[in-house]
Amino acid sequence: MFSSSAVPPRIKPAGLAWWTAGLLALSALPLAAIIFCFNPATHSFYPVCQFHQLTGWNCPSCGATRGLYALLHGHLLTALRDNALLVAALVLLPLRGVWWLRNNSAGAAGSFFPAVWLWPLLAGLLVFGVLRNLPAFAFLSPA
């Protein structure tokens, strides 16, 4: 007989993870097309960083739109200069996504972004944000 504390295994449709990844990728295409066609340095309809406006300092995401524009046009060094963290994220996130899709398709449980990563990632963002505002690390600040 079954005990009352036994929890039946959760069954997830294998194709759901692939559909989710596909929809996410398709939703990024129009945004990438807009950034590709309109240079953020010359068009004023892009949002302005409020942190930079208030403090004059660069936040961890300052220069990300210009960096993405540079990447979409094949200028890796310019993208690294604009926001190196963006370039690292655009390499690591798809790798993590492939790992997650593979494990999800195999039926392994797990989330894309485990909670134990939250504090180390926030600490990394804080360190990057501080370093890019120091004169010795000016190479991390957008031009």
C-alpha positions in Angstrom: 0.0 0.0 0.0 1.0 3.6 -0.4 1.8 5.7 2.6 0.2 9.1 2.9 3.6 10.8 3.0 4.7 9.5 -0.4 4.7 12.2 -3.1 4.2 11.0 -6.6 6.9 12.0 -9.0 6.3 15.2 -10.9 6.0 14.6 -14.7 7.1 17.4 -16.9 6.5 17.4 -20.6 9.9 17.1 -22.3 9.0 19.4 -25.1 7.9 22.3 -22.8 11.5 23.3 -22.1 12.3 23.5 -25.8 9.2 25.5 -26.5 10.1 27.9 -23.7 13.6 28.4 -25.0 12.4 28.8 -28.5 9.8 31.5 -27.5 12.5 33.3 -25.5 14.8 33.3 -28.5 12.1 34.5 -30.8 11.1 37.3 -28.5 14.8 38.5 -28.5 14.9 38.9 -32.3 12.8 42.1 -32.6 14.9 43.7 -29.8 18.1 42.7 -31.5 16.8 44.0 -34.9 16.0 47.4 -33.3 19.4 47.7 -31.7 21.1 46.5 -34.9 19.3 49.2 -37.0 19.6 52.1 -34.6 22.9 53.1 -33.1 22.4 53.9 -29.4 25.1 56.5 -29.5 23.2 58.5 -32.1 19.5 57.8 -31.4 17.9 59.3 -28.3 14.8 56.9 -27.9 16.8 54.4 -25.8 16.3 54.6 -22.0 18.9 56.6 -20.1 20.6 55.1 -17.0 19.1 56.8 -14.0 21.9 55.8 -11.7 24.4 57.4 -14.0 22.2 60.5 -14.4 22.0 60.9 -10.6 25.5 60.0 -9.5 27.8 60.4 -12.6 29.1 56.9 -11.9 28.7 53.9 -14.2 26.5 51.1 -13.0 27.2 47.5 -14.0 24.9 47.7 -17.0 26.1 51.1 -18.3 27.2 50.7 -21.9 25.3 47.4 -22.4 23.1 48.7 -25.3 26.1 50.1 -27.1 28.0 46.9 -26.4 25.2 44.9 -27.9 25.1 47.2 -30.9 28.8 46.6 -31.4 28.5 42.8 -31.0 25.7 42.7 -33.6 28.0 44.5 -36.0 30.9 42.2 -35.3 33.0 44.5 -33.2 34.0 42.4 -30.3 36.7 44.7 -28.9 34.4 47.7 -28.9 31.7 45.6 -27.1 34.3 44.5 -24.5 35.2 48.2 -24.0 31.5 49.2 -23.6 30.6 46.5 -21.2 32.7 43.4 -20.6 30.1 41.9 -18.3 27.6 41.9 -21.1 30.0 40.0 -23.4 30.7 37.5 -20.6 26.9 37.0 -19.9 26.2 36.6 -23.6 28.7 33.7 -23.7 27.8 32.1 -20.4 24.0 32.3 -20.5 23.6 30.3 -23.7 26.0 27.7 -22.4 23.9 27.5 -19.2 20.8 27.3 -21.3 22.1 24.4 -23.4 23.0 22.6 -20.2 19.6 23.2 -18.7 17.7 22.1 -21.8 19.8 18.9 -22.0 19.1 18.1 -18.3 15.4 19.0 -18.6 15.0 16.8 -21.7 16.6 13.9 -19.8 14.1 14.4 -17.0 16.5 15.8 -14.4 15.0 18.3 -12.0 16.6 21.6 -11.6 16.1 25.3 -12.2 17.9 27.5 -14.7 19.0 29.8 -12.0 19.6 28.1 -8.6 19.0 30.3 -5.6 22.5 29.5 -4.2 23.9 31.6 -7.1 22.1 34.8 -6.1 24.5 36.2 -3.6 27.7 35.3 -5.5 26.2 36.9 -8.7 25.1 40.0 -6.8 28.6 40.3 -5.2 30.1 40.0 -8.7 27.9 42.8 -10.0 28.8 45.0 -7.1 32.5 44.4 -7.6 32.3 45.1 -11.3 30.3 48.2 -10.7 32.8 49.5 -8.2 35.9 48.6 -10.2 34.7 50.3 -13.4 34.4 53.6 -11.5 38.0 53.5 -10.1 40.7 55.3 -12.1 43.0 52.2 -12.1 40.2 50.2 -13.9 39.1 52.9 -16.3 39.3 50.3 -19.1 36.1 48.7 -17.7 34.1 51.9 -18.2 32.3 52.6 -21.4 34.0 55.2 -23.6 
